[in-house]
Amino acid sequence: MLALTGCTAFNNSDDGTADGNGTSATTQTFQPSGGKPTATLSIASGSENKEVAVAIQKAADQSNVAVTMHYMGSLEIMNALKAGGQDHDAVWPASSMWISMGDTKHIVKDAASTSTTPIVFGIAKSKAVKLGWADDTGATKPVSTADILAAVSDGKLTFSMTSATVIDSALNVYQTALRKPSWTIWVVDYSGSMSGEGKNGVVKGLNAALDPDQAKKSYIEPASGDVNILIPFETEVHRPVKATGTSTSDLLHEADATDASGGTDIYEGLLSALDELPSESEASQYTTAIVLMTDGRSNSDHQDEFESAYKSRGRDLPIFSIMFGGLRVKMCVWLGVSRGLDL
C-alpha cells in the first residue's frame, strides 16, 4: 500500500450527493482523457484533497490510470489501515499521524509527502531573546527545525510533544476509565415526517454513538458508569428506555423497532426528558445533556410550559440538536437563544 500525506471541470464521475463538480461526493472517479484506463487506483482520502482535483485529473491523464477517491474522515482512514487497508490501494490522510496510528499491521510499503503542515512553536519571549530568536521588542528571526533541535541537544531548551502511537491508547483509557460518566437523554422524533430516511438516519446515528463496537472506532464508546435514556415521541411521548453502562442493545433495538407515524410534539418530548434527569444528589457525578433528534416540524405548542419547567430546575443544562430533513430553523433558533441549544 502507498501512503500519501498532506494537508472546475474534470473527466470524473461522482457517487454520492454532490454539486456539479462533485465537491460534496463521498466517492469521485477521475478518468484519463486518452481513453480506456490501463488500471484503476483506489485511494482512501481526506475530504480536503477535493481541493487538488485538477492535479489528480492531470495525473490520471498522464498515466492513463483512473483514480477513484473515497473521501473519508481521518478516523475512518486510520481504521481502514487497522483493518488491513480494506480494498484500497493507497491512503491519503490530512496528516501522517493517522498512518502512524493506523498502520499497526505495517501494510504501508511506500510513503510520500504531498504538502507540509505549518507548525507554530510558542515559547516565552524571554527564552526566545536569550536564544537569539527574537529581539527585545519581540520581533522574531527565522528559526529552523535544526535550530530548535540544537537548542534542545545543548540543554538550552526543553519541551514535550505527543506521540501519535500513544494518542490511540490514551484516548481509549480516557474514554473507558478516566472521564466523568455521562447521563444523556436522547429525545427522538418518530413522527410521520421522519419516516424513511429520517428514521434511518436516527437509528444509524444512535448506533454510531451507543453501540460499543461501532462507537469505539470513533473513541466515543459508552463506559461502565454511563447512563443513556431514549425517549421516542410523536403526537405522544413513548415510554423511556434506559441503558446503563455498555448494555445498550435493548435501547438500540427499541430505536429500530419504533415506527415513525403520527404528529410531532417536540416540547412534550423535552418535558419528558426533564423528568428523567439525575437527582440533585446524583447530578454532580455526571456530565448531563439532552440530545434532540428531529426535523423540527412541531405541530403543537407547549413552548411556554417547557420554558417554565426548564427554568424551575435551576440547572445549566445543555440541549444539543441533531437535525434531519427540512428542519424549521425558527424553532431551533428559539431553543438556541432561550435554552443554550447548540445547533
C-alpha positions as CSV (number, residue, x, y, z in Angstrom):
1,M,0.0,0.0,0.0
2,L,1.1,3.5,-0.8
3,A,0.7,6.4,1.6
4,L,0.4,10.0,0.5
5,T,0.2,12.6,3.3
6,G,-0.5,16.3,3.4
7,C,-2.8,18.7,4.4
8,T,-13.6,23.1,-12.0
9,A,-14.4,20.8,-14.7
10,F,-12.9,17.3,-14.8
11,N,-13.2,14.0,-16.6
12,N,-14.7,12.5,-13.4
13,S,-17.8,10.9,-12.1
14,D,-19.2,11.1,-8.6
15,D,-21.1,8.6,-6.4
16,G,-22.9,10.4,-3.6
17,T,-24.6,13.7,-3.0
18,A,-22.7,16.3,-5.0
19,D,-22.8,19.6,-6.8
20,G,-21.8,20.0,-10.4
21,N,-18.2,19.3,-9.7
22,G,-18.8,16.6,-7.1
23,T,-17.3,18.6,-4.4
24,S,-19.6,17.0,-1.8
25,A,-19.4,13.5,-3.1
26,T,-18.1,10.7,-1.0
27,T,-16.6,8.9,-4.0
28,Q,-15.1,10.6,-7.0
29,T,-13.5,8.9,-10.1
30,F,-11.1,10.6,-12.4
31,Q,-10.9,9.0,-15.9
32,P,-7.9,9.6,-18.2
33,S,-8.8,11.8,-21.2
34,G,-6.8,9.4,-23.5
35,G,-9.4,6.7,-23.4
36,K,-9.8,3.4,-21.6
37,P,-7.5,3.3,-18.5
38,T,-4.9,0.6,-18.1
39,A,-5.7,0.3,-14.4
40,T,-7.7,1.9,-11.5
41,L,-6.1,3.2,-8.4
42,S,-8.4,3.3,-5.3
43,I,-7.4,5.9,-2.6
44,A,-8.9,6.4,0.9
45,S,-8.6,10.1,1.1
46,G,-9.3,13.0,3.4
47,S,-12.0,15.3,2.0
48,E,-9.6,18.2,2.0
49,N,-8.0,16.6,-1.1
50,K,-11.0,17.6,-3.2
51,E,-9.1,20.9,-3.5
52,V,-6.4,19.3,-5.6
53,A,-8.8,17.7,-8.1
54,V,-7.0,19.5,-11.0
55,A,-3.7,17.8,-10.1
56,I,-5.4,14.4,-9.7
57,Q,-7.0,14.7,-13.1
58,K,-3.7,15.7,-14.7
59,A,-2.0,12.7,-13.1
60,A,-4.8,10.4,-14.5
61,D,-4.3,11.9,-17.9
62,Q,-0.5,11.5,-17.9
63,S,-0.5,7.9,-16.5
64,N,-3.6,6.7,-18.3
65,V,-4.7,5.3,-14.9
66,A,-8.2,6.0,-13.5
67,V,-8.2,7.3,-9.9
68,T,-11.1,6.7,-7.5
69,M,-11.1,8.9,-4.4
70,H,-13.0,7.5,-1.5
71,Y,-13.5,10.6,0.8
72,M,-13.4,9.7,4.5
73,G,-12.7,11.2,7.9
74,S,-9.3,10.8,9.4
75,L,-10.6,8.2,11.9
76,E,-12.1,6.2,9.1
77,I,-8.8,6.2,7.2
78,M,-7.0,5.1,10.4
79,N,-9.5,2.3,11.0
80,A,-9.2,1.2,7.3
81,L,-5.5,0.8,7.8
82,K,-6.0,-1.2,11.0
83,A,-8.4,-3.4,9.1
84,G,-5.7,-4.2,6.5
85,G,-6.4,-1.4,4.1
86,Q,-9.7,-2.9,3.0
87,D,-10.0,-2.7,-0.8
88,H,-7.8,0.5,-1.1
89,D,-4.5,0.7,-2.9
90,A,-3.4,3.8,-1.1
91,V,-4.3,6.2,1.7
92,W,-4.1,10.0,1.6
93,P,-5.0,11.4,5.0
94,A,-4.6,15.0,6.2
95,S,-1.6,14.1,8.3
96,S,0.9,11.3,8.5
97,M,-0.1,11.0,12.2
98,W,-3.1,8.9,11.1
99,I,-0.8,6.5,9.2
100,S,1.4,6.1,12.3
101,M,-1.6,5.4,14.5
102,G,-3.4,3.1,12.0
103,D,-0.8,1.1,10.3
104,T,-0.4,-1.5,13.0
105,K,0.0,-4.3,10.5
106,H,2.7,-2.5,8.6
107,I,1.0,-2.7,5.3
108,V,2.2,0.7,4.0
109,K,5.2,-0.1,1.8
110,D,5.9,3.4,0.4
111,A,5.1,6.9,1.6
112,A,5.4,10.3,0.1
113,S,4.6,13.8,1.3
114,T,2.4,16.0,-0.9
115,S,2.3,19.0,1.3
116,T,3.6,20.3,4.6
117,T,1.6,21.5,7.6
118,P,2.8,24.7,9.3
119,I,3.9,24.3,12.9
120,V,3.6,27.1,15.5
121,F,6.3,26.8,18.1
122,G,5.5,29.0,21.0
123,I,8.0,29.8,23.8
124,A,8.3,32.6,26.3
125,K,9.6,35.9,24.9
126,S,12.5,35.9,27.5
127,K,13.6,32.5,26.3
128,A,13.4,33.5,22.6
129,V,15.5,36.6,23.3
130,K,18.1,34.5,25.2
131,L,18.3,32.0,22.4
132,G,18.7,34.8,19.9
133,W,15.5,34.0,18.1
134,A,13.9,37.4,18.9
135,D,15.0,40.9,19.8
136,D,13.9,42.9,22.9
137,T,10.8,44.1,21.1
138,G,9.6,40.6,20.5
139,A,10.3,40.7,16.7
140,T,11.2,37.2,15.7
141,K,14.0,36.0,13.4
142,P,13.9,32.9,11.1
143,V,14.2,29.7,13.1
144,S,14.7,26.3,11.5
145,T,14.0,22.9,12.9
146,A,17.7,22.4,13.2
147,D,18.0,25.4,15.4
148,I,15.3,24.0,17.7
149,L,17.0,20.6,17.9
150,A,20.3,22.2,18.6
151,A,18.9,24.2,21.5
152,V,17.3,21.0,22.9
153,S,20.6,19.0,22.5
154,D,22.6,21.7,24.2
155,G,20.2,21.7,27.1
156,K,19.1,25.3,26.5
157,L,15.5,24.4,25.7
158,T,13.2,21.7,26.9
159,F,9.8,20.8,25.5
160,S,7.5,17.8,25.2
161,M,5.2,16.6,22.4
162,T,2.7,13.9,21.9
163,S,3.4,10.6,20.2
164,A,0.9,9.5,17.6
165,T,1.3,5.9,18.7
166,V,0.5,6.9,22.3
167,I,-2.6,9.0,21.5
168,D,-4.5,5.9,20.4
169,S,-4.1,4.2,23.8
170,A,-4.6,7.4,25.7
171,L,-7.9,8.1,24.1
172,N,-9.1,4.6,24.9
173,V,-8.1,4.9,28.5
174,Y,-9.8,8.3,28.8
175,Q,-13.0,7.2,27.2
176,T,-13.4,4.0,29.2
177,A,-11.8,4.8,32.5
178,L,-10.8,8.4,33.2
179,R,-13.7,10.6,32.0
180,K,-16.6,11.6,34.1
181,P,-19.7,9.3,33.4
182,S,-22.3,10.9,31.2
183,W,-26.1,11.0,31.7
184,T,-27.5,11.5,28.2
185,I,-31.2,11.7,27.3
186,W,-31.9,11.1,23.7
187,V,-35.2,12.8,22.7
188,V,-36.0,11.3,19.3
189,D,-38.7,12.4,16.8
190,Y,-40.7,9.4,15.4
191,S,-43.4,11.5,13.7
192,G,-44.6,10.7,10.2
193,S,-42.3,13.3,8.7
194,M,-39.3,11.3,9.9
195,S,-40.4,8.1,8.1
196,G,-37.9,6.6,5.8
197,E,-34.6,8.5,5.5
198,G,-35.2,10.4,8.7
199,K,-35.7,7.4,10.9
200,N,-32.9,5.5,9.2
201,G,-30.6,8.4,10.0
202,V,-31.7,8.4,13.6
203,V,-31.1,4.7,14.1
204,K,-27.7,4.9,12.3
205,G,-26.7,7.8,14.5
206,L,-27.7,6.2,17.7
207,N,-25.8,3.0,16.8
208,A,-22.7,5.1,15.9
209,A,-22.8,6.7,19.3
210,L,-24.1,3.9,21.6
211,D,-23.2,0.5,20.0
212,P,-19.9,-0.3,21.8
213,D,-18.2,-1.8,18.8
214,Q,-19.2,1.0,16.4
215,A,-18.6,3.8,18.8
216,K,-15.2,2.5,19.8
217,K,-13.9,3.3,16.2
218,S,-14.6,7.0,16.9
219,Y,-13.4,6.9,20.6
220,I,-16.9,7.7,21.9
221,E,-18.0,4.3,23.2
222,P,-20.1,4.2,26.3
223,A,-18.3,3.4,29.6
224,S,-19.5,1.4,32.5
225,G,-20.8,4.3,34.5
226,D,-22.7,6.0,31.7
227,V,-26.5,6.3,31.6
228,N,-28.4,6.7,28.3
229,I,-32.1,7.2,28.1
230,L,-34.1,7.0,24.8
231,I,-37.4,9.0,24.7
232,P,-39.2,8.4,21.4
233,F,-42.0,10.9,20.7
234,E,-44.6,11.8,18.1
235,T,-48.0,13.2,19.0
236,E,-47.5,11.5,22.3
237,V,-44.4,10.6,24.3
238,H,-43.4,7.0,24.4
239,R,-42.1,5.1,27.5
240,P,-38.4,6.0,28.2
241,V,-35.9,3.2,27.7
242,K,-32.9,3.3,30.0
243,A,-29.5,1.8,29.4
244,T,-26.7,1.6,31.9
245,G,-23.1,1.2,31.0
246,T,-22.3,-0.7,27.8
247,S,-25.6,-2.7,27.9
248,T,-27.3,-0.6,25.2
249,S,-28.7,-3.4,22.9
250,D,-32.3,-3.1,24.3
251,L,-32.3,0.6,23.8
252,L,-31.0,0.3,20.2
253,H,-33.5,-2.4,19.4
254,E,-36.3,-0.1,20.6
255,A,-35.0,2.7,18.5
256,D,-35.0,0.4,15.4
257,A,-38.4,-1.2,16.2
258,T,-40.4,2.0,16.9
259,D,-42.5,3.1,13.9
260,A,-42.4,6.6,12.6
261,S,-46.0,7.9,12.4
262,G,-48.4,10.5,13.8
263,G,-47.8,14.1,14.6
264,T,-45.0,16.0,16.3
265,D,-44.9,17.4,19.8
266,I,-41.3,18.4,20.4
267,Y,-41.9,20.2,23.7
268,E,-43.7,17.3,25.3
269,G,-40.7,15.2,24.4
270,L,-38.4,17.7,26.0
271,L,-40.7,18.0,29.1
272,S,-40.4,14.2,29.5
273,A,-36.6,14.5,29.3
274,L,-36.6,16.9,32.3
275,D,-38.3,14.2,34.3
276,E,-35.5,11.8,33.5
277,L,-32.7,13.9,34.8
278,P,-30.5,12.6,37.6
279,S,-31.5,13.6,41.1
280,E,-29.8,16.6,42.7
281,S,-27.7,14.3,44.8
282,E,-26.5,12.4,41.7
283,A,-26.1,15.4,39.4
284,S,-22.5,16.2,40.3
285,Q,-21.5,12.7,39.4
286,Y,-22.4,13.0,35.7
287,T,-21.9,15.2,32.7
288,T,-25.6,15.7,31.8
289,A,-27.1,16.6,28.5
290,I,-30.3,16.3,26.4
291,V,-29.9,15.5,22.7
292,L,-32.9,16.4,20.5
293,M,-33.0,14.5,17.2
294,T,-35.8,15.9,14.9
295,D,-36.7,17.5,11.6
296,G,-38.1,20.4,13.6
297,R,-41.7,20.3,12.4
298,S,-43.5,20.7,15.8
299,N,-47.3,20.9,15.3
300,S,-48.2,21.5,18.9
301,D,-47.5,24.4,21.2
302,H,-46.2,23.6,24.7
303,Q,-43.3,26.1,24.4
304,D,-44.3,28.1,27.5
305,E,-44.8,25.0,29.6
306,F,-41.4,23.7,28.6
307,E,-39.7,27.0,29.3
308,S,-41.3,27.3,32.7
309,A,-40.3,23.7,33.6
310,Y,-36.8,24.2,32.4
311,K,-36.3,27.3,34.5
312,S,-37.8,25.7,37.5
313,R,-35.0,23.1,37.5
314,G,-32.4,25.8,38.1
315,R,-29.7,23.9,36.3
316,D,-27.4,25.0,33.5
317,L,-28.5,22.0,31.3
318,P,-27.2,21.9,27.7
319,I,-29.6,20.8,25.0
320,F,-28.0,19.7,21.7
321,S,-29.8,19.3,18.4
322,I,-29.1,16.8,15.6
323,M,-31.1,18.0,12.6
324,F,-32.8,15.9,9.9
325,G,-34.6,16.9,6.7
326,G,-36.3,20.3,6.4
327,L,-35.7,21.5,9.9
328,R,-37.6,24.6,10.9
329,V,-34.8,26.9,11.8
330,K,-37.1,29.4,13.6
331,M,-38.0,26.8,16.2
332,C,-34.4,25.8,16.8
333,V,-33.2,29.4,17.0
334,W,-35.7,29.9,19.8
335,L,-34.3,26.9,21.6
336,G,-30.8,28.1,21.0
337,V,-31.4,31.6,22.4
338,S,-33.6,30.5,25.3
339,R,-32.1,27.3,26.3
340,G,-28.4,27.4,25.2
341,L,-29.1,24.8,22.5
342,D,-26.1,24.1,20.3
343,L,-27.1,24.0,16.7
